Amino acid sequence: MNAATSELAQRINELLPVLQRDLEHIEQSIQRLDELRALVIKRDDSGLGRLLEQIGSQSQECVKNQKLREQLREQIAVILDRPLEQVRLGRLQQILPEPQSIQVAQMRQRLVKMVARLRTEHAATTLLLADLARFNGMLLKWILETGQVCGTTYDCRGETSRSRDTALVNLQF
């Protein structure tokens, strides 16, 4: 085993725990998105505040891990004498010897699955928040605009008795 191969193996051994922390961060992000949706639906302002604090405290760890991952990628690029853009897990999987190749392939597969789950959770959260924003906009329009009431309104008996020509709130001084 020559010096370059030995150094590459060492860098890959350093990279795998960093990627494991990335997986853990993605899992935490998925859990936070799920929690965010639940807290928004429940209208739990204090819970949303706690969630925001958690995200802020954990973001430093994520940035630190990202910097370490990029440093390792740069070092691997130098060892392989390739541009940084070509240092990807799929490429490493192809050029590494058997035991490390399998580890990198497994890590890559886990990362791909987790990122797909994260995209799904992100899309669900985005849809929820977009619907809530649309609904809130409709409510504000109904409350504040004069003569522009959209839809039918009902009184406590289920009858449409309210005049459609007046707004719920009069904004004139």
C-alpha positions in Angstrom: 0.0 0.0 0.0 1.6 3.3 -1.1 1.5 6.6 0.8 -1.3 8.1 -1.3 -3.5 5.0 -0.9 -2.9 5.0 2.9 -3.7 8.7 3.2 -6.9 8.3 1.1 -8.0 5.4 3.3 -7.4 7.6 6.4 -9.4 10.5 4.9 -12.2 8.2 4.0 -12.2 6.8 7.6 -12.4 10.4 8.8 -15.2 11.2 6.3 -17.6 8.4 7.3 -18.3 9.7 10.8 -18.9 13.2 9.4 -21.4 11.7 6.9 -23.0 9.8 9.8 -23.5 13.2 11.6 -25.0 14.5 8.4 -27.5 11.7 8.5 -28.3 12.5 12.1 -28.8 16.1 11.2 -31.1 15.2 8.3 -33.1 13.0 10.7 -33.4 15.8 13.2 -34.5 18.2 10.4 -37.3 15.7 9.4 -38.4 15.5 13.1 -38.4 19.3 13.4 -40.5 19.7 10.2 -43.0 17.2 11.6 -43.0 19.0 14.9 -43.4 22.4 13.2 -46.5 21.2 11.4 -48.0 19.9 14.6 -47.2 23.1 16.5 -48.7 25.3 13.7 -51.8 23.2 13.6 -52.2 23.4 17.4 -51.3 27.1 17.3 -48.7 26.5 20.1 -46.7 29.8 20.1 -44.5 28.7 23.1 -43.7 25.4 21.4 -42.8 27.2 18.2 -40.5 29.4 20.2 -38.8 26.4 21.8 -38.4 24.8 18.3 -36.8 28.0 17.0 -34.3 27.9 19.9 -33.5 24.3 19.2 -32.9 25.0 15.5 -30.6 28.0 16.4 -28.6 25.9 18.9 -28.1 23.0 16.5 -27.3 25.1 13.5 -23.7 25.8 14.8 -23.0 22.0 14.9 -24.3 21.6 11.4 -22.1 24.4 10.1 -19.1 23.0 11.8 -19.8 19.5 10.4 -20.3 21.0 6.9 -16.9 22.8 7.1 -15.2 19.6 8.2 -16.8 17.6 5.3 -15.7 20.2 2.8 -12.1 20.2 4.2 -12.0 16.4 3.9 -13.4 16.6 0.3 -10.7 19.1 -0.6 -8.0 16.9 0.9 -9.3 13.8 -1.0 -9.4 15.9 -4.2 -5.7 16.7 -3.7 -4.8 13.1 -3.0 -6.7 11.9 -6.1 -5.5 14.8 -8.2 -9.0 15.6 -9.3 -11.2 18.7 -9.2 -13.3 19.1 -6.1 -16.5 18.7 -8.2 -15.5 15.1 -9.0 -15.1 14.1 -5.3 -18.6 12.6 -4.8 -19.6 9.5 -2.9 -20.5 7.7 -6.2 -17.1 8.4 -7.7 -15.3 7.4 -4.4 -17.3 4.2 -4.4 -16.0 3.3 -7.8 -12.3 4.0 -7.0 -11.9 2.8 -3.4 -10.8 -0.8 -2.5 -13.5 -3.3 -1.5 -14.1 -2.7 2.3 -14.2 1.1 2.1 -16.1 1.0 -1.2 -18.9 -1.0 0.5 -19.0 1.4 3.4 -19.2 4.5 1.1 -21.9 2.8 -1.0 -24.0 2.0 2.1 -23.6 5.6 3.4 -24.5 7.0 0.1 -27.6 4.9 -0.1 -28.7 5.9 3.4 -28.1 9.6 2.6 -30.1 9.3 -0.6 -33.1 7.8 1.3 -32.9 10.4 4.0 -32.7 13.3 1.6 -35.8 11.9 -0.2 -37.7 11.7 3.1 -36.5 15.3 3.9 -37.8 16.5 0.6 -41.2 14.9 1.2 -41.5 16.4 4.7 -40.4 19.8 3.4 -43.0 19.7 0.6 -45.7 18.7 3.2 -44.7 21.6 5.4 -44.6 24.0 2.5 -48.1 23.0 1.4 -49.5 23.4 4.9 -47.9 26.8 5.4 -49.0 27.9 1.9 -52.6 26.9 2.6 -52.5 28.6 6.0 -51.2 31.8 4.3 -53.9 31.6 1.7 -56.6 31.1 4.3 -55.3 33.9 6.5 -55.2 36.2 3.5 -58.9 35.3 2.7 -59.8 36.0 6.3 -58.1 39.4 6.3 -59.6 40.3 3.0 -63.1 39.4 4.4 -62.6 41.3 7.6 -61.0 44.5 6.2 -62.4 45.1 2.7 -65.7 46.8 2.2 -68.2 45.3 -0.1 -65.7 42.6 -1.2 -66.9 39.7 0.9 -66.0 36.4 -0.7 -68.2 33.4 -0.1 -71.4 33.2 2.0 -71.5 34.1 5.6 -74.0 32.7 8.1 -75.4 33.9 11.5 -75.7 31.7 14.5 -79.0 30.2 13.2 -77.3 29.2 9.9 -79.1 31.9 7.9 -77.5 34.4 5.6 -78.6 37.6 7.4 -75.5 39.8 7.2 -75.4 42.5 4.6 -72.8 41.9 1.9 -72.2 45.6 1.5 -70.4 46.2 4.8 -67.1 45.0 6.1 -66.7 43.4 9.5 -64.3 46.1 10.5 -64.8 49.8 9.6 -61.3 51.3 8.9 -62.6 54.9 8.4 -61.8 57.5 11.0 
